[in-house]
């Protein structure tokens, strides 16, 4: 089971590196979308907490 997890992790790392090397523009776009999503989620949590306090 542990070896399977390691194999899957290595495959994911190789895939990510391959994607970054072959199309860096697309990879940058995906990273930007991911960070925008995280920022939006954090903003939503902040607004929710603010409303709870008031």
C-alpha positions in Angstrom: 0.0 0.0 0.0 2.8 2.4 0.9 4.6 1.6 -2.3 1.5 2.3 -4.3 1.2 5.7 -2.7 4.8 6.5 -3.5 4.3 5.5 -7.1 1.2 7.6 -7.5 3.0 10.6 -5.9 6.0 10.2 -8.3 3.6 9.9 -11.3 1.8 13.1 -10.2 5.2 14.9 -9.8 6.4 13.8 -13.2 3.1 14.8 -14.8 3.3 18.3 -13.2 6.9 18.8 -14.3 6.1 17.6 -17.8 3.1 20.0 -18.0 5.2 22.9 -16.8 8.0 22.2 -19.2 5.8 21.6 -22.3 3.4 24.5 -21.8 4.6 27.1 -19.2 2.0 29.7 -20.2 -0.9 27.3 -19.5 0.7 26.2 -16.3 1.0 29.8 -15.2 -2.7 30.4 -16.0 -3.7 27.4 -13.9 -1.6 28.6 -11.0 -3.2 32.0 -11.2 -6.7 30.6 -11.2 -5.8 28.5 -8.2 -4.5 31.4 -6.2 -7.5 33.5 -7.2 -9.8 30.7 -5.9 -7.9 30.5 -2.6 -8.0 34.3 -2.2 -11.7 34.4 -2.9 -12.4 31.6 -0.4 -10.3 33.4 2.2 -12.2 36.6 1.6 -15.5 34.8 1.9 -14.5 33.2 5.2 -13.4 36.7 6.5 -16.7 38.2 5.5 -18.6 35.3 7.2 -16.6 35.7 10.5 -17.1 39.5 10.4 -20.9 39.0 10.1 -20.8 36.5 13.0 -19.1 39.0 15.2 -21.5 41.8 14.5 
